[in-house]
Amino acid sequence: MFLALRPVQNHHWVIGITLFILILLVVLKWNKDNYIVSFGSSLFNSSFYSRKFIEKRRIDLSEVLVFIASLFGISFFVFVILSEGAFSSVVYLQILFLATFILLSKYLIEKIIGDLFELDQLVGRYLFYKQGVLSWLSLFFLFPAGLLLYFQNIDNSSVVYAIAGVLISIYVYKLFSFIRLYQKHILSYWFYFILYLCAFEIAPYLIILKFLKSIN
């Protein structure tokens, strides 16, 4: 494996993104001292989500900061695996805008669907849980992996596939953990749930994958 350093002047945007994410995490710790610790361990135990489900659900500042930081993290990883040359701020911002649009649109549509079928509480918990898992993976898995691929200039598709495989496995496992926890409620609406999986959990990602392949 050969390692190659990019010119120093190309790193300033990457350093800026890293500092921005770190600043958001510092503000998060300042806003709620225990939140970042609880969120950091949320992938390995369910106490974080159990407490949140008991609380009256509303979007607070901590969740917004985590969501923004995760958007920058996942966008950087996607940029690294798609780009072949020097860092381009324009391309990165395009990916960031696309990721923001997709996640927010998907959230709002699923929230509306939950309200229409009078499943707002169950769907609200599911969306919060799902977004929490995705944010964790974006911040603590994809972003560090993106930094490693970028600075080490690793040109190995098997590494990217391995990262994608681990990501998908963890994500699917955590979602099925939620389904198992609320299976009594979900089985009562199994037909709608299957439609939901096909329409919102499978089709969008297949479309995104096809789009990324077409521009790569």
Phi, psi and omega per residue, in radians:
M1 nan 2.234 -3.122
F2 -1.762 2.400 3.122
L3 -1.907 2.392 -3.134
A4 -2.386 2.316 3.117
L5 -1.591 2.334 3.044
R6 -1.327 2.800 3.088
P7 -0.982 2.532 -3.061
V8 -1.043 -0.653 -3.068
Q9 -1.150 -0.241 -3.140
N10 -1.464 -0.138 -3.017
H11 -1.564 -0.164 -2.971
H12 -1.154 -0.597 3.116
W13 -1.200 -0.680 3.133
V14 -1.150 -0.764 3.101
I15 -1.096 -0.677 3.111
G16 -1.100 -0.737 3.106
I17 -1.108 -0.766 3.131
T18 -1.072 -0.786 3.125
L19 -1.111 -0.679 3.141
F20 -1.096 -0.776 3.115
I21 -1.106 -0.732 3.123
L22 -1.129 -0.670 3.110
I23 -1.109 -0.734 3.099
L24 -1.067 -0.694 3.123
L25 -1.194 -0.626 3.085
V26 -1.147 -0.767 3.092
V27 -1.090 -0.662 3.111
L28 -1.092 -0.763 3.108
K29 -1.159 -0.641 3.119
W30 -1.198 -0.656 -3.132
N31 -1.238 -0.802 3.091
K32 -2.423 1.828 -2.971
D33 -1.048 -0.694 -3.066
N34 -1.563 -0.156 -3.036
Y35 -1.132 -0.812 -3.062
I36 -1.129 -0.615 3.100
V37 -1.202 -0.774 3.134
S38 -1.135 -0.735 3.136
F39 -1.169 -0.646 3.137
G40 -1.089 -0.525 3.136
S41 -1.694 0.047 -3.037
S42 -1.165 -0.407 -3.129
L43 -1.265 -0.376 -3.022
F44 -1.862 -0.242 3.033
N45 -2.560 2.791 -3.016
S46 -1.721 0.111 -3.077
S47 -1.136 -0.595 3.133
F48 -1.068 -0.838 -3.112
Y49 -1.290 -0.565 3.112
S50 -1.088 -0.730 3.109
R51 -1.155 -0.721 -3.118
K52 -1.163 -0.624 3.139
F53 -1.201 -0.537 3.115
I54 -1.250 -0.627 -3.129
E55 -1.167 2.754 3.009
K56 -1.184 2.059 -2.989
R57 -1.278 2.126 2.988
R58 -2.688 2.697 -3.131
I59 -1.424 2.096 3.138
D60 -1.892 3.100 -3.047
L61 -1.071 -0.675 -3.102
S62 -1.062 -0.748 -3.140
E63 -1.182 -0.625 3.099
V64 -1.141 -0.757 -3.139
L65 -1.121 -0.732 3.110
V66 -1.111 -0.738 -3.133
F67 -1.098 -0.789 3.136
I68 -1.098 -0.806 3.134
A69 -1.066 -0.695 -3.140
S70 -1.185 -0.592 3.088
L71 -1.082 -0.768 3.113
F72 -1.146 -0.631 -3.129
G73 -1.203 -0.854 -3.108
I74 -1.212 -0.577 3.111
S75 -1.155 -0.661 3.121
F76 -1.157 -0.724 3.123
F77 -1.098 -0.796 3.119
V78 -1.062 -0.709 3.120
F79 -1.071 -0.778 -3.077
V80 -1.087 -0.740 -3.089
I81 -1.340 -0.289 3.126
L82 -1.672 -0.507 -3.051
S83 -1.511 2.688 3.116
E84 -2.162 -0.170 -3.094
G85 -2.095 -2.575 -3.123
A86 -1.237 2.846 -3.108
F87 -1.178 2.324 3.109
S88 -2.086 2.009 -3.111
S89 -1.136 -0.580 -3.131
V90 -1.133 -0.810 3.137
V91 -1.133 -0.726 3.130
Y92 -1.077 -0.773 3.136
L93 -1.133 -0.592 3.074
Q94 -1.125 -0.759 3.111
I95 -1.140 -0.712 3.117
L96 -1.080 -0.766 3.114
F97 -1.112 -0.747 -3.130
L98 -1.119 -0.758 3.132
A99 -1.115 -0.723 3.121
T100 -1.110 -0.784 -3.130
F101 -1.097 -0.777 -3.096
I102 -1.140 -0.842 -3.074
L103 -1.180 -0.748 3.139
L104 -1.182 -0.748 3.127
S105 -1.097 -0.766 3.132
K106 -1.083 -0.740 3.137
Y107 -1.101 -0.826 -3.097
L108 -1.134 -0.730 3.137
I109 -1.120 -0.771 3.140
E110 -1.163 -0.606 3.097
K111 -1.139 -0.732 3.110
I112 -1.127 -0.730 3.109
I113 -1.051 -0.737 3.111
G114 -1.090 -0.684 3.108
D115 -1.184 -0.674 -3.128
L116 -1.108 -0.667 -3.114
F117 -1.656 0.200 3.102
E118 0.995 0.709 3.081
L119 -2.108 0.571 -3.005
D120 -1.074 -0.645 -3.123
Q121 -1.203 -0.834 3.137
L122 -1.137 -0.800 3.138
V123 -1.140 -0.677 3.108
G124 -1.061 -0.752 3.098
R125 -1.157 -0.701 3.129
Y126 -1.107 -0.767 -3.137
L127 -1.153 -0.704 3.107
F128 -1.122 -0.760 3.131
Y129 -1.110 -0.822 -3.112
K130 -1.101 -0.766 -3.142
Q131 -1.186 -0.603 3.089
G132 -1.104 -0.755 3.108
V133 -1.114 -0.775 3.140
L134 -1.127 -0.689 3.112
S135 -1.131 -0.737 3.118
W136 -1.056 -0.849 -3.126
L137 -1.105 -0.647 -3.138
S138 -1.158 -0.753 -3.061
L139 -1.362 -0.812 -2.957
F140 -1.807 -0.041 3.115
F141 -2.224 -1.001 -3.070
L142 -1.234 -0.760 -3.112
F143 -1.126 -0.839 3.048
P144 -1.044 -0.667 3.102
A145 -1.124 -0.677 3.090
G146 -1.111 -0.717 3.097
L147 -1.101 -0.732 3.119
L148 -1.095 -0.810 3.132
L149 -1.121 -0.642 -3.080
Y150 -1.251 -0.902 -3.034
F151 -1.338 -0.511 3.101
Q152 -1.553 -0.165 3.111
N153 0.926 0.861 -3.116
I154 -1.390 2.005 3.126
D155 -1.814 1.382 -3.074
N156 -2.556 1.888 -3.089
S157 -1.136 -0.479 3.136
S158 -1.143 -0.555 3.092
V159 -1.155 -0.763 3.125
V160 -1.110 -0.746 3.121
Y161 -1.126 -0.657 3.121
A162 -1.132 -0.754 3.104
I163 -1.092 -0.789 3.131
A164 -1.095 -0.678 3.134
G165 -1.129 -0.762 3.104
V166 -1.119 -0.752 -3.141
L167 -1.035 -0.900 -3.106
I168 -1.098 -0.713 -3.119
S169 -1.091 -0.805 -3.139
I170 -1.151 -0.761 -3.105
Y171 -1.086 -0.825 -3.139
V172 -1.147 -0.720 3.139
Y173 -1.071 -0.754 -3.129
K174 -1.180 -0.655 3.112
L175 -1.151 -0.706 3.106
F176 -1.217 -0.455 3.038
S177 -1.119 -0.706 3.093
F178 -1.172 -0.743 -3.142
I179 -1.078 -0.708 3.116
R180 -1.128 -0.632 -3.126
L181 -1.174 -0.623 -3.086
Y182 -1.991 0.533 -3.043
Q183 -1.108 -0.553 3.130
K184 -1.102 -0.692 3.125
H185 -1.292 -0.689 -3.067
I186 -1.227 -0.704 -3.114
L187 -1.108 -0.409 3.088
S188 -1.206 -0.362 -3.135
Y189 -2.232 0.750 -3.011
W190 -1.063 -0.638 -3.119
F191 -1.139 -0.796 3.116
Y192 -1.160 -0.568 -3.141
F193 -1.182 -0.697 3.097
I194 -1.121 -0.748 3.080
L195 -1.066 -0.702 3.124
Y196 -1.084 -0.800 -3.139
L197 -1.046 -0.768 -3.124
C198 -1.170 -0.719 -3.031
A199 -1.408 -0.625 -2.980
F200 -2.047 -0.297 -3.102
E201 -1.965 -0.287 -3.117
I202 -2.005 -0.963 -3.074
A203 -1.010 -0.816 -3.103
P204 -1.042 -0.710 -3.102
Y205 -1.278 -0.532 3.042
L206 -1.160 -0.686 3.102
I207 -1.137 -0.763 3.132
I208 -1.103 -0.753 3.133
L209 -1.069 -0.750 3.118
K210 -1.132 -0.661 3.125
F211 -1.149 -0.766 -3.138
L212 -1.118 -0.651 3.097
K213 -1.164 -0.579 -3.105
S214 -1.252 -0.483 -3.112
I215 -1.705 -0.140 -3.107
N216 -1.431 nan nan
